Amino acid sequence: MIERRPGLTLISHLVLLLGVLIVAFPVYITLVASTQSSTEIAQSIPMSLVPGSNMIETYRVALFGGETAAGSHIAPAWPMMWVSLISALVITIGKITISMLSAFAIVYFRFPFRGLVFWMIFVTLMLPVEVRIGPTYEVIASLGMLNTYAGLTIPLIASATATFLFRQFFLTVPDELVEAARMDGAGPMRFFWDVLLPLSRTSMAALFVIQFIYGWNQYLWPLLVTTDENMYPVVMGIKRLISGDAYTEWNVVMATAVLAMLPPAIVVILMQKWFVKGLVDTEK
């Protein structure tokens, strides 16, 4: 029986509220700045926390591009968001597909050095992206895949983490299901498609959310493999808007940042139930 203590309940709620405020305040500042003009942001120190009246114009310029009131030319954000969306979906679906098939082979197939193969995959977790980014770039450049969706996505598809998670899940599947499928005449891929895939839906949903955000937020790798502005993801677009010593349209920067937050936020909201279930549900 859980003892209810009003004092501890109040403290826990205050801590949670403080955490929400710390996380939400920068987002609120971004939203407010995106509704003001660049002149209002530059002249008011500190910046006003009251939403301005320039919201529609700021988001129009950020999304579709054009000239601002200060005379700056802004590149449209929607093509960059499209590049980010395609890249994130390809990376996410590719990671889940390859990881499931790899884990399926490791768990259910008997072949020499099976354990060694798994540990070789697992050891790649110790190699950060920065360690292997040079050789990977050389391979992509040699294959002529710079400024292409293939160059943006294929090197990021393999995932040792997802392979490990699916392997651990497949090990919990009762052997009776394998025997029953074999007695019914189901082949390996039929068993994978009709039995393992439905059982893995919650795990797939949790990984989809994590990997989509990972693919959407990519910056370092696209910075290396893209020189064509038509292949820039939105994260690089935000960096390009910050001009350094030149005049920066901070309202447009903030509006683009808000637009860049929307797709990951929508994915998290729509898949929140499956995401939580995939992380905490122990029923198989």
C-alpha positions in Angstrom: 0.0 0.0 0.0 1.3 3.4 -1.0 1.2 6.0 1.8 -0.2 9.4 0.7 1.7 12.4 2.1 0.3 15.8 1.1 3.7 17.5 1.7 5.7 15.1 -0.5 2.9 15.3 -3.2 3.2 19.1 -3.2 7.0 19.0 -3.4 6.9 16.5 -6.3 4.4 18.6 -8.2 6.5 21.7 -7.7 9.6 19.9 -8.9 7.7 18.7 -12.0 6.3 22.2 -12.6 9.8 23.7 -12.3 11.1 21.2 -14.8 8.4 22.0 -17.3 9.1 25.7 -17.0 12.8 25.2 -17.6 12.1 23.1 -20.7 9.3 25.2 -22.0 10.7 28.7 -21.5 13.2 28.6 -24.4 10.4 27.3 -26.6 8.2 30.1 -25.5 10.9 32.7 -26.2 11.4 31.2 -29.7 7.6 31.4 -30.4 7.4 35.0 -29.1 10.5 36.1 -31.2 9.0 34.6 -34.3 5.9 36.9 -34.0 8.0 40.1 -33.8 9.9 42.0 -36.4 13.7 42.0 -36.5 13.6 45.7 -35.5 11.6 45.0 -32.4 13.9 42.3 -31.3 17.0 44.4 -31.9 15.7 47.5 -30.2 14.2 46.0 -27.1 16.7 44.8 -24.5 15.7 42.5 -22.9 13.3 41.3 -25.6 9.6 41.6 -24.9 7.9 38.5 -23.7 4.6 39.6 -25.3 3.8 38.1 -28.7 4.0 40.7 -31.5 1.9 41.4 -34.6 4.3 40.3 -37.3 3.6 36.5 -37.1 2.0 35.9 -40.5 4.6 37.8 -42.4 7.5 36.3 -40.5 6.3 32.7 -41.1 5.5 33.4 -44.7 9.0 34.6 -45.4 10.5 31.7 -43.4 8.5 29.1 -45.2 8.4 30.4 -48.7 11.4 32.8 -48.8 11.6 36.3 -50.1 12.8 39.8 -49.1 12.4 41.0 -45.6 11.6 44.6 -44.4 15.4 45.0 -43.7 16.2 44.1 -47.3 17.7 40.6 -46.6 17.0 37.7 -48.9 15.7 34.6 -47.2 15.8 31.1 -48.8 12.6 29.2 -48.4 12.5 26.6 -45.6 10.0 24.2 -47.1 12.5 22.5 -49.6 14.9 22.0 -46.7 12.2 20.6 -44.6 11.3 18.2 -47.4 14.9 17.0 -47.6 15.0 16.5 -43.8 11.7 14.6 -44.0 12.8 12.2 -46.7 16.2 11.7 -45.1 14.6 11.0 -41.6 12.1 8.6 -43.0 14.7 6.7 -45.1 17.1 6.5 -42.1 14.3 5.4 -39.7 12.7 2.8 -41.9 16.1 1.5 -43.1 17.4 1.2 -39.5 14.4 -0.7 -38.3 14.3 -3.0 -41.3 18.0 -3.9 -41.3 18.1 -4.2 -37.5 15.1 -6.6 -37.4 16.5 -8.8 -40.1 20.0 -8.8 -38.5 18.5 -9.7 -35.1 16.3 -12.4 -36.7 19.3 -14.0 -38.4 21.4 -13.9 -35.2 18.7 -15.4 -33.0 17.0 -18.0 -35.2 19.7 -19.2 -37.7 22.6 -21.5 -36.8 25.8 -20.5 -38.6 29.5 -20.5 -37.7 30.7 -17.6 -35.5 27.2 -16.4 -34.9 28.1 -15.0 -31.5 31.2 -13.3 -32.9 29.2 -11.6 -35.6 26.8 -10.2 -33.0 29.6 -8.9 -30.9 31.3 -7.3 -33.9 28.1 -5.5 -34.6 27.8 -4.5 -30.9 31.4 -3.2 -30.7 30.6 -0.6 -33.3 28.7 1.3 -30.5 32.2 2.2 -29.2 33.1 4.0 -32.4 31.5 7.4 -32.5 30.5 9.0 -35.8 33.6 11.3 -35.7 36.0 8.4 -35.7 34.6 6.8 -38.9 33.4 9.9 -40.6 36.6 10.4 -42.7 36.7 7.0 -44.3 32.9 7.0 -44.8 33.1 10.4 -46.6 35.9 9.0 -48.8 33.7 6.0 -49.8 30.7 8.2 -50.5 32.7 10.6 -52.6 34.3 7.8 -54.6 30.9 6.3 -55.4 29.6 9.7 -56.6 26.9 10.0 -53.9 27.6 13.5 -52.8 24.6 15.8 -52.9 22.2 12.9 -53.1 19.6 11.3 -50.8 21.6 8.1 -50.9 24.7 9.9 -49.6 22.7 11.5 -46.9 21.0 8.4 -45.6 22.8 5.1 -46.5 25.9 5.6 -44.2 23.5 6.3 -41.3 21.1 3.3 -41.7 23.0 0.6 -39.8 22.3 0.6 -36.1 23.9 -1.6 -33.5 21.6 -0.3 -30.8 18.4 -1.3 -32.7 19.9 -4.7 -33.6 20.7 -5.3 -29.9 17.2 -4.3 -28.8 15.5 -6.5 -31.3 17.8 -9.4 -30.5 16.9 -9.1 -26.8 13.2 -9.0 -27.7 13.4 -12.0 -30.0 15.1 -14.0 -27.3 12.0 -13.6 -25.1 9.7 -15.1 -27.8 8.7 -18.6 -26.6 10.2 -21.5 -28.5 6.7 -23.0 -28.8 5.8 -20.4 -31.4 8.8 -21.4 -33.5 7.8 -25.1 -33.2 4.2 -24.4 -34.0 5.1 -22.4 -37.1 7.4 -25.1 -38.3 4.7 -27.8 -37.8 2.3 -25.6 -39.8 4.8 -25.5 -42.7 5.8 -21.9 -42.3 9.2 -21.0 -43.6 11.6 -18.6 -41.9 10.3 -15.5 -43.6 6.7 -16.5 -43.1 7.4 -16.9 -39.4 9.1 -13.5 -39.4 6.3 -11.8 -41.2 3.3 -13.4 -39.5 4.7 -13.9 -35.9 7.7 -11.7 -35.1 6.6 -8.6 -36.9 3.2 -8.2 -35.2 4.8 -8.9 -31.8 7.4 -6.3 -32.4 5.0 -3.4 -33.2 5.6 -1.6 -29.9 9.3 -1.9 -30.1 9.3 -0.7 -33.7 7.1 2.3 -32.7 9.5 3.3 -29.9 12.5 3.0 -32.2 10.7 4.9 -35.0 10.3 7.9 -32.7 13.9 7.9 -31.6 15.4 7.3 -35.0 13.1 9.8 -36.7 14.3 12.6 -34.4 17.9 11.3 -34.9 17.6 11.5 -38.7 15.8 14.9 -38.6 18.4 16.6 -36.5 21.4 15.5 -38.5 23.9 18.3 -39.1 27.5 17.1 -39.2 27.1 14.5 -41.9 25.0 16.6 -44.2 27.5 19.4 -43.7 30.1 17.2 -45.3 28.3 15.5 -48.1 26.2 18.4 -49.4 27.4 21.4 -51.3 24.2 22.0 -53.3 21.7 24.3 -51.6 18.9 22.1 -52.9 20.1 19.2 -50.7 20.5 21.2 -47.5 18.4 19.9 -44.5 16.5 22.4 -42.4 19.1 22.2 -39.6 21.7 23.5 -41.9 19.2 26.1 -43.2 18.9 27.5 -39.7 22.7 27.8 -39.4 22.9 29.6 -42.7 20.4 32.2 -41.5 22.7 33.2 -38.7 25.1 35.4 -40.7 27.8 36.0 -38.1 29.0 39.6 -38.5 26.3 40.5 -41.0 22.8 41.5 -40.0 20.7 38.6 -38.8 17.0 38.4 -39.1 16.4 36.8 -35.8 12.6 36.7 -36.1 13.0 34.6 -39.3 15.6 32.4 -37.6 13.2 31.7 -34.7 10.3 31.1 -37.1 12.4 28.5 -39.1 13.3 26.9 -35.8 9.7 26.6 -34.8 8.9 25.1 -38.2 11.8 22.6 -37.8 10.4 21.5 -34.4 6.9 20.7 -35.8 7.5 17.4 -37.6 9.3 15.7 -34.7 6.7 17.1 -32.3 3.9 15.7 -34.4 5.6 12.3 -34.6 6.0 12.2 -30.8 2.4 13.3 -30.1 0.9 10.8 -32.6 3.0 7.9 -31.4 3.3 8.8 -27.7 1.1 5.8 -26.6 3.1 3.3 -28.7 6.4 4.9 -27.7 5.8 4.6 -24.0 4.4 1.1 -24.4 7.4 0.0 -26.4 9.7 1.2 -23.7 8.0 -0.1 -20.5 5.6 -2.9 -21.6 6.9 -6.2 -20.6 4.1 -8.4 -21.9 5.0 -10.5 -24.8 
